[in-house]
Amino acid sequence: MSEDFARPTYKAFTERAPDIYAGLAALTKGVDATGLDKGLTELVKVRASQLNGCAFCLKFHLGVARKAGVPQEKLDLLAAWEEATAFSEREKAALAWTEELTLLGTGAASQDAWEALLEEFSADEAMFLTVAIATINAWNRIGIAFNFEA
């Protein structure tokens, strides 16, 4: 395969599209600055990455989640969060919203899902969480499209 047809590596992406990389990084920093729990945002990033099948993002965010103090038990049970007792109601609401937004298909996020989220989060927290989910979904799609190495 010629170099002209090779997909960019993560390093090449950051070097050849620095403003786009910086924009995505700014979204993450913006959510972090809101005070939303870092462990919670990392749980939703790992779950979205599982759903999307992005090994690069999974590897990265599992490491960040561990550094943020997310217990290994939660990381181990994340794929079955609905059945697991390890997750709080707040975490379950965040994970349900993550799945709602990640698995959109051709439909919109339901009003029922939004209302369920607001039972555990303030309107501002729900907005910030939505940005975190949208951002990881963008990263997942970029990582998968370019086949970033995990």
N, CA and C atoms as a LAMMPS dump frame, in Angstrom:
ITEM: TIMESTEP
0
ITEM: NUMBER OF ATOMS
450
ITEM: BOX BOUNDS ff ff ff
-5.0000000000000000e+02 5.0000000000000000e+02
-5.0000000000000000e+02 5.0000000000000000e+02
-5.0000000000000000e+02 5.0000000000000000e+02
ITEM: ATOMS id mol type element x y z
1 1 1 N 0.851 -1.179 0
2 1 2 C 0 0 0
3 1 3 C 0.891 1.235 0
4 2 1 N 0.581 2.168 -0.835
5 2 2 C 1.396 3.374 -0.895
6 2 3 C 1.092 4.283 0.286
7 3 1 N 2.027 5.147 0.587
8 3 2 C 1.871 6.119 1.675
9 3 3 C 0.646 6.995 1.457
10 4 1 N 0.287 7.241 0.197
11 4 2 C -0.865 8.078 -0.118
12 4 3 C -2.174 7.475 0.386
13 5 1 N -2.213 6.161 0.567
14 5 2 C -3.442 5.492 0.966
15 5 3 C -3.416 5.006 2.412
16 6 1 N -2.313 5.241 3.114
17 6 2 C -2.209 4.817 4.507
18 6 3 C -3.063 5.714 5.392
19 7 1 N -3.709 5.113 6.367
20 7 2 C -4.492 5.893 7.33
21 7 3 C -3.522 6.569 8.295
22 8 1 N -3.847 7.777 8.744
23 8 2 C -2.925 8.458 9.664
24 8 3 C -2.892 7.765 11.024
25 9 1 N -1.72 7.728 11.612
26 9 2 C -1.585 7.245 12.981
27 9 3 C -2.107 8.33 13.921
28 10 1 N -2.235 7.988 15.194
29 10 2 C -2.642 8.996 16.182
30 10 3 C -1.664 10.169 16.166
31 11 1 N -0.375 9.856 16.17
32 11 2 C 0.652 10.907 16.153
33 11 3 C 0.51 11.779 14.906
34 12 1 N 0.324 11.157 13.756
35 12 2 C 0.159 11.927 12.524
36 12 3 C -1.095 12.793 12.58
37 13 1 N -2.171 12.249 13.138
38 13 2 C -3.401 13.038 13.273
39 13 3 C -3.154 14.285 14.115
40 14 1 N -2.49 14.126 15.263
41 14 2 C -2.251 15.283 16.131
42 14 3 C -1.325 16.305 15.477
43 15 1 N -0.397 15.83 14.645
44 15 2 C 0.543 16.729 13.981
45 15 3 C -0.051 17.392 12.744
46 16 1 N -0.856 16.645 11.987
47 16 2 C -1.384 17.17 10.723
48 16 3 C -2.705 17.906 10.891
49 17 1 N -3.366 17.706 12.03
50 17 2 C -4.635 18.389 12.3
51 17 3 C -4.595 18.983 13.711
52 18 1 N -3.608 19.834 13.988
53 18 2 C -3.439 20.312 15.363
54 18 3 C -4.63 21.114 15.889
55 19 1 N -5.277 21.879 15.045
56 19 2 C -6.416 22.664 15.511
57 19 3 C -7.616 21.782 15.841
58 20 1 N -7.802 20.731 15.071
59 20 2 C -8.896 19.793 15.349
60 20 3 C -8.599 19.035 16.635
61 21 1 N -7.383 18.565 16.772
62 21 2 C -6.983 17.894 18.007
63 21 3 C -7.185 18.822 19.208
64 22 1 N -6.744 20.068 19.07
65 22 2 C -6.876 21.032 20.166
66 22 3 C -8.348 21.296 20.494
67 23 1 N -9.192 21.323 19.472
68 23 2 C -10.612 21.535 19.707
69 23 3 C -11.242 20.396 20.492
70 24 1 N -10.905 19.178 20.134
71 24 2 C -11.42 18.021 20.872
72 24 3 C -10.87 18.008 22.3
73 25 1 N -9.603 18.321 22.448
74 25 2 C -8.989 18.374 23.78
75 25 3 C -9.638 19.476 24.618
76 26 1 N -9.993 20.591 23.983
77 26 2 C -10.63 21.695 24.706
78 26 3 C -12.009 21.287 25.235
79 27 1 N -12.744 20.493 24.467
80 27 2 C -14.035 19.992 24.953
81 27 3 C -13.838 19.158 26.214
82 28 1 N -12.852 18.291 26.2
83 28 2 C -12.569 17.454 27.368
84 28 3 C -12.175 18.311 28.567
85 29 1 N -11.289 19.258 28.347
86 29 2 C -10.861 20.147 29.429
87 29 3 C -12.03 20.973 29.953
88 30 1 N -12.905 21.386 29.036
89 30 2 C -14.08 22.153 29.442
90 30 3 C -14.986 21.353 30.363
91 31 1 N -15.219 20.099 30.025
92 31 2 C -16.035 19.24 30.889
93 31 3 C -15.326 19.021 32.218
94 32 1 N -14.037 18.763 32.19
95 32 2 C -13.28 18.57 33.43
96 32 3 C -13.395 19.799 34.339
97 33 1 N -13.404 20.983 33.749
98 33 2 C -13.461 22.222 34.522
99 33 3 C -14.823 22.463 35.176
100 34 1 N -15.842 21.735 34.755
101 34 2 C -17.178 21.935 35.337
102 34 3 C -17.296 21.355 36.736
103 35 1 N -16.376 20.481 37.1
104 35 2 C -16.442 19.845 38.404
105 35 3 C -17.188 18.525 38.395
106 36 1 N -17.678 18.118 37.228
107 36 2 C -18.31 16.81 37.121
108 36 3 C -17.269 15.759 37.493
109 37 1 N -17.666 14.773 38.278
110 37 2 C -16.745 13.771 38.787
111 37 3 C -15.965 13.092 37.665
112 38 1 N -14.65 13.132 37.759
113 38 2 C -13.771 12.565 36.724
114 38 3 C -13.963 11.05 36.598
115 39 1 N -14.147 10.364 37.713
116 39 2 C -14.385 8.931 37.658
117 39 3 C -15.645 8.609 36.881
118 40 1 N -16.686 9.395 37.09
119 40 2 C -17.949 9.199 36.372
120 40 3 C -17.773 9.455 34.877
121 41 1 N -17.104 10.538 34.526
122 41 2 C -16.926 10.829 33.096
123 41 3 C -16.053 9.767 32.432
124 42 1 N -15.108 9.22 33.163
125 42 2 C -14.287 8.148 32.586
126 42 3 C -15.096 6.868 32.417
127 43 1 N -16.006 6.577 33.341
128 43 2 C -16.887 5.414 33.167
129 43 3 C -17.692 5.536 31.879
130 44 1 N -18.253 6.712 31.619
131 44 2 C -19.058 6.852 30.402
132 44 3 C -18.173 6.788 29.155
133 45 1 N -16.962 7.279 29.236
134 45 2 C -16.052 7.204 28.089
135 45 3 C -15.663 5.757 27.791
136 46 1 N -15.41 4.999 28.843
137 46 2 C -15.086 3.585 28.634
138 46 3 C -16.294 2.857 28.06
139 47 1 N -17.484 3.132 28.595
140 47 2 C -18.681 2.431 28.099
141 47 3 C -18.953 2.782 26.636
142 48 1 N -18.875 4.039 26.272
143 48 2 C -19.086 4.413 24.868
144 48 3 C -18.048 3.747 23.979
145 49 1 N -16.823 3.692 24.436
146 49 2 C -15.753 3.063 23.656
147 49 3 C -15.981 1.568 23.509
148 50 1 N -16.536 0.923 24.545
149 50 2 C -16.911 -0.487 24.426
150 50 3 C -17.975 -0.654 23.352
151 51 1 N -19.003 0.165 23.418
152 51 2 C -20.117 0.06 22.466
153 51 3 C -19.661 0.301 21.032
154 52 1 N -18.734 1.237 20.868
155 52 2 C -18.25 1.579 19.533
156 52 3 C -17.127 0.665 19.059
157 53 1 N -16.545 -0.102 19.958
158 53 2 C -15.454 -0.999 19.579
159 53 3 C -14.151 -0.285 19.286
160 54 1 N -13.868 0.791 20.024
161 54 2 C -12.635 1.549 19.8
162 54 3 C -11.574 1.117 20.808
163 55 1 N -10.698 0.205 20.391
164 55 2 C -9.655 -0.317 21.274
165 55 3 C -8.706 0.781 21.74
166 56 1 N -8.367 1.701 20.87
167 56 2 C -7.457 2.795 21.221
168 56 3 C -8.025 3.601 22.382
169 57 1 N -9.29 4.005 22.282
170 57 2 C -9.921 4.813 23.33
171 57 3 C -10.163 3.997 24.596
172 58 1 N -10.49 2.714 24.432
173 58 2 C -10.66 1.849 25.601
174 58 3 C -9.37 1.791 26.41
175 59 1 N -8.283 1.518 25.756
176 59 2 C -6.998 1.413 26.441
177 59 3 C -6.664 2.728 27.148
178 60 1 N -6.849 3.822 26.459
179 60 2 C -6.523 5.131 27.02
180 60 3 C -7.403 5.438 28.23
181 61 1 N -8.715 5.302 28.071
182 61 2 C -9.629 5.72 29.14
183 61 3 C -9.693 4.743 30.308
184 62 1 N -9.368 3.481 30.08
185 62 2 C -9.23 2.573 31.217
186 62 3 C -8.082 3.034 32.112
187 63 1 N -6.991 3.458 31.508
188 63 2 C -5.862 3.984 32.282
189 63 3 C -6.227 5.243 33.048
190 64 1 N -6.941 6.148 32.393
191 64 2 C -7.353 7.39 33.059
192 64 3 C -8.34 7.079 34.186
193 65 1 N -9.257 6.149 33.932
194 65 2 C -10.24 5.774 34.949
195 65 3 C -9.542 5.221 36.188
196 66 1 N -8.556 4.382 35.993
197 66 2 C -7.813 3.833 37.134
198 66 3 C -7.123 4.941 37.914
199 67 1 N -6.498 5.873 37.185
200 67 2 C -5.822 7.001 37.855
201 67 3 C -6.82 7.888 38.59
202 68 1 N -8.054 7.95 38.105
203 68 2 C -9.101 8.754 38.746
204 68 3 C -9.717 8.03 39.942
205 69 1 N -9.278 6.796 40.187
206 69 2 C -9.753 6.061 41.345
207 69 3 C -10.987 5.207 41.134
208 70 1 N -11.346 4.962 39.873
209 70 2 C -12.485 4.082 39.612
210 70 3 C -12.09 2.667 40.03
211 71 1 N -12.882 2.039 40.898
212 71 2 C -12.539 0.685 41.35
213 71 3 C -12.501 -0.322 40.202
214 72 1 N -11.566 -1.248 40.293
215 72 2 C -11.428 -2.274 39.255
216 72 3 C -12.717 -3.064 39.073
217 73 1 N -13.447 -3.297 40.146
218 73 2 C -14.701 -4.043 40.056
219 73 3 C -15.681 -3.363 39.084
220 74 1 N -15.745 -2.044 39.131
221 74 2 C -16.645 -1.331 38.222
222 74 3 C -16.169 -1.453 36.774
223 75 1 N -14.877 -1.377 36.576
224 75 2 C -14.346 -1.521 35.22
225 75 3 C -14.599 -2.929 34.695
226 76 1 N -14.463 -3.92 35.571
227 76 2 C -14.705 -5.306 35.177
228 76 3 C -16.168 -5.56 34.822
229 77 1 N -17.073 -4.882 35.505
230 77 2 C -18.511 -5.131 35.333
231 77 3 C -19.204 -4.129 34.408
232 78 1 N -18.466 -3.225 33.841
233 78 2 C -19.072 -2.138 33.075
234 78 3 C -19.939 -2.616 31.913
235 79 1 N -19.529 -3.65 31.24
236 79 2 C -20.319 -4.141 30.107
237 79 3 C -21.678 -4.675 30.55
238 80 1 N -21.802 -5.016 31.829
239 80 2 C -23.068 -5.543 32.373
240 80 3 C -23.579 -4.641 33.5
241 81 1 N -23.391 -3.352 33.353
242 81 2 C -23.711 -2.394 34.413
243 81 3 C -25.163 -2.468 34.885
244 82 1 N -26.088 -2.787 33.986
245 82 2 C -27.502 -2.811 34.377
246 82 3 C -27.787 -3.899 35.409
247 83 1 N -27.051 -4.996 35.35
248 83 2 C -27.266 -6.112 36.266
249 83 3 C -26.365 -6.037 37.493
250 84 1 N -25.329 -5.236 37.447
251 84 2 C -24.33 -5.199 38.518
252 84 3 C -24.781 -4.299 39.67
253 85 1 N -24.474 -4.727 40.875
254 85 2 C -24.824 -3.931 42.062
255 85 3 C -23.723 -2.932 42.419
256 86 1 N -22.63 -2.944 41.704
257 86 2 C -21.483 -2.087 42.016
258 86 3 C -21.716 -0.613 41.677
259 87 1 N -22.735 -0.335 40.86
260 87 2 C -22.939 1.024 40.363
261 87 3 C -24.046 1.74 41.136
262 88 1 N -23.806 3.019 41.415
263 88 2 C -24.812 3.845 42.084
264 88 3 C -25.925 4.194 41.096
265 89 1 N -27.02 4.693 41.613
266 89 2 C -28.115 5.124 40.738
267 89 3 C -27.657 6.256 39.823
268 90 1 N -26.82 7.127 40.325
269 90 2 C -26.279 8.228 39.514
270 90 3 C -25.434 7.674 38.365
271 91 1 N -24.572 6.724 38.674
272 91 2 C -23.749 6.116 37.624
273 91 3 C -24.618 5.382 36.613
274 92 1 N -25.624 4.675 37.086
275 92 2 C -26.517 3.964 36.17
276 92 3 C -27.255 4.936 35.259
277 93 1 N -27.67 6.069 35.794
278 93 2 C -28.341 7.072 34.961
279 93 3 C -27.386 7.604 33.893
280 94 1 N -26.144 7.843 34.283
281 94 2 C -25.138 8.33 33.323
282 94 3 C -24.851 7.283 32.255
283 95 1 N -24.756 6.034 32.658
284 95 2 C -24.473 4.967 31.695
285 95 3 C -25.654 4.739 30.757
286 96 1 N -26.877 4.839 31.275
287 96 2 C -28.06 4.715 30.411
288 96 3 C -28.081 5.838 29.385
289 97 1 N -27.757 7.056 29.8
290 97 2 C -27.718 8.2 28.872
291 97 3 C -26.6 8.011 27.843
292 98 1 N -25.474 7.458 28.285
293 98 2 C -24.368 7.161 27.374
294 98 3 C -24.835 6.214 26.274
295 99 1 N -25.52 5.168 26.661
296 99 2 C -25.999 4.197 25.669
297 99 3 C -27.048 4.827 24.757
298 100 1 N -27.905 5.648 25.32
299 100 2 C -28.928 6.32 24.521
300 100 3 C -28.287 7.174 23.425
301 101 1 N -27.238 7.91 23.775
302 101 2 C -26.587 8.801 22.805
303 101 3 C -25.624 8.07 21.87
304 102 1 N -24.999 7.024 22.356
305 102 2 C -24.023 6.293 21.546
306 102 3 C -24.709 5.398 20.521
307 103 1 N -25.859 4.866 20.88
308 103 2 C -26.59 3.946 20.002
309 103 3 C -27.774 4.641 19.332
310 104 1 N -27.606 5.885 18.961
311 104 2 C -28.696 6.677 18.378
312 104 3 C -29.319 6.051 17.138
313 105 1 N -28.511 5.491 16.285
314 105 2 C -29.045 4.994 15.016
315 105 3 C -29.619 6.156 14.222
316 106 1 N -30.862 6.016 13.807
317 106 2 C -31.495 7.097 13.042
318 106 3 C -32.508 7.877 13.871
319 107 1 N -32.63 7.547 15.136
320 107 2 C -33.597 8.212 15.991
321 107 3 C -32.944 9.244 16.889
322 108 1 N -33.785 9.933 17.619
323 108 2 C -33.308 10.933 18.563
324 108 3 C -33.288 10.323 19.966
325 109 1 N -32.541 10.954 20.854
326 109 2 C -32.551 10.53 22.25
327 109 3 C -33.951 10.767 22.805
328 110 1 N -34.443 9.802 23.541
329 110 2 C -35.834 9.878 24.002
330 110 3 C -36.007 10.85 25.155
331 111 1 N -37.191 11.385 25.241
332 111 2 C -37.554 12.268 26.352
333 111 3 C -37.54 11.485 27.668
334 112 1 N -37.972 10.24 27.63
335 112 2 C -37.957 9.409 28.844
336 112 3 C -36.533 9.253 29.374
337 113 1 N -35.582 9.031 28.483
338 113 2 C -34.191 8.874 28.907
339 113 3 C -33.659 10.178 29.501
340 114 1 N -34.021 11.295 28.895
341 114 2 C -33.598 12.607 29.407
342 114 3 C -34.187 12.852 30.794
343 115 1 N -35.443 12.562 30.947
344 115 2 C -36.089 12.769 32.241
345 115 3 C -35.499 11.856 33.308
346 116 1 N -35.163 10.634 32.945
347 116 2 C -34.52 9.714 33.892
348 116 3 C -33.152 10.254 34.311
349 117 1 N -32.421 10.836 33.377
350 117 2 C -31.122 11.426 33.683
351 117 3 C -31.282 12.56 34.69
352 118 1 N -32.323 13.382 34.502
353 118 2 C -32.529 14.539 35.372
354 118 3 C -32.996 14.158 36.776
355 119 1 N -33.33 12.901 36.982
356 119 2 C -33.641 12.449 38.336
357 119 3 C -32.374 12.335 39.177
358 120 1 N -31.226 12.212 38.531
359 120 2 C -29.949 12.054 39.233
360 120 3 C -28.98 13.221 39.025
361 121 1 N -29.207 14.024 37.999
362 121 2 C -28.297 15.115 37.646
363 121 3 C -29.053 16.417 37.521
364 122 1 N -28.391 17.518 37.855
365 122 2 C -28.967 18.832 37.58
366 122 3 C -28.972 19.039 36.062
367 123 1 N -29.704 20.026 35.606
368 123 2 C -29.756 20.31 34.168
369 123 3 C -28.36 20.644 33.632
370 124 1 N -27.593 21.399 34.403
371 124 2 C -26.236 21.732 33.961
372 124 3 C -25.347 20.499 33.925
373 125 1 N -25.431 19.664 34.964
374 125 2 C -24.628 18.443 34.969
375 125 3 C -24.989 17.549 33.79
376 126 1 N -26.276 17.46 33.48
377 126 2 C -26.721 16.644 32.342
378 126 3 C -26.165 17.21 31.035
379 127 1 N -26.116 18.526 30.942
380 127 2 C -25.56 19.165 29.755
381 127 3 C -24.068 18.843 29.63
382 128 1 N -23.331 18.956 30.735
383 128 2 C -21.898 18.676 30.711
384 128 3 C -21.634 17.203 30.396
385 129 1 N -22.419 16.323 30.974
386 129 2 C -22.285 14.897 30.71
387 129 3 C -22.541 14.599 29.23
388 130 1 N -23.527 15.264 28.659
389 130 2 C -23.842 15.089 27.24
390 130 3 C -22.657 15.495 26.365
391 131 1 N -21.992 16.573 26.724
392 131 2 C -20.811 17.004 25.97
393 131 3 C -19.695 15.961 26.102
394 132 1 N -19.506 15.406 27.302
395 132 2 C -18.486 14.362 27.492
396 132 3 C -18.784 13.154 26.607
397 133 1 N -20.048 12.757 26.543
398 133 2 C -20.438 11.598 25.728
399 133 3 C -20.266 11.905 24.242
400 134 1 N -20.675 13.076 23.828
401 134 2 C -20.519 13.452 22.42
402 134 3 C -19.043 13.49 22.026
403 135 1 N -18.213 13.99 22.921
404 135 2 C -16.784 14.101 22.629
405 135 3 C -16.134 12.727 22.491
406 136 1 N -16.451 11.805 23.408
407 136 2 C -15.84 10.475 23.286
408 136 3 C -16.362 9.765 22.044
409 137 1 N -17.609 9.997 21.687
410 137 2 C -18.116 9.39 20.455
411 137 3 C -17.379 9.942 19.233
412 138 1 N -17.052 11.223 19.246
413 138 2 C -16.26 11.793 18.146
414 138 3 C -14.877 11.142 18.108
415 139 1 N -14.226 11.038 19.276
416 139 2 C -12.913 10.401 19.336
417 139 3 C -12.98 8.95 18.883
418 140 1 N -14.022 8.23 19.316
419 140 2 C -14.173 6.829 18.894
420 140 3 C -14.241 6.728 17.385
421 141 1 N -15.012 7.573 16.776
422 141 2 C -15.179 7.5 15.325
423 141 3 C -13.89 7.852 14.594
424 142 1 N -13.141 8.804 15.124
425 142 2 C -11.852 9.149 14.528
426 142 3 C -10.868 7.986 14.709
427 143 1 N -10.805 7.459 15.925
428 143 2 C -9.892 6.35 16.202
429 143 3 C -10.185 5.126 15.364
430 144 1 N -11.468 4.837 15.182
431 144 2 C -11.862 3.677 14.375
432 144 3 C -11.599 3.952 12.894
433 145 1 N -11.948 5.14 12.424
434 145 2 C -11.761 5.469 11.006
435 145 3 C -10.295 5.361 10.601
436 146 1 N -9.42 5.82 11.482
437 146 2 C -7.988 5.818 11.165
438 146 3 C -7.273 4.604 11.736
439 147 1 N -8.007 3.732 12.408
440 147 2 C -7.456 2.497 12.95
441 147 3 C -6.256 2.785 13.864
442 148 1 N -6.443 3.754 14.788
443 148 2 C -5.372 4.063 15.738
444 148 3 C -4.983 2.804 16.492
445 149 1 N -3.704 2.618 16.671
446 149 2 C -3.183 1.416 17.318
447 149 3 C -3.348 1.509 18.828
448 150 1 N -3.888 0.435 19.391
449 150 2 C -4.112 0.399 20.858
450 150 3 C -2.866 -0.019 21.582
